[in-house]
Amino acid sequence: MDTAAGRVTSFAEMLTRLEGERLTDWITEAMTPGPPGISTLAAGLNSDYDAVHAALTTAWNSGPLEGTVNRTKMLKRQMSGRAGFALLPRRVLPA
């Protein structure tokens, strides 16, 4: 349990601080025998290494876009069955 907690904490710190240079070492360490969930996560990260490394080393952030998509989906759910498609652009697009 201590091993799993240490690896999860280390991964969380790497995500919080955007320390992509530590990713290879973390994956190597997590792939060693230990808790099966951690090694499965490491294998998944390793299979898409380039994308994960880029996410941890670049300043780009998709948060604003995701917020807009989330808001649009919420409006669509609220309007389901109540209004036609003509009203959707009026609620989504800024005035």
Secondary structure, DSSP 8 states (H G I E B T S, - for coil): -HHHHHHHHHHHHHHHHT-GGGHHHHHHHHHSSS-HHHHHHHHHHHHTHHHHHHHHHS----HHHHHHHHHHHHHHHHHTTTS-TTHHHHHHS--
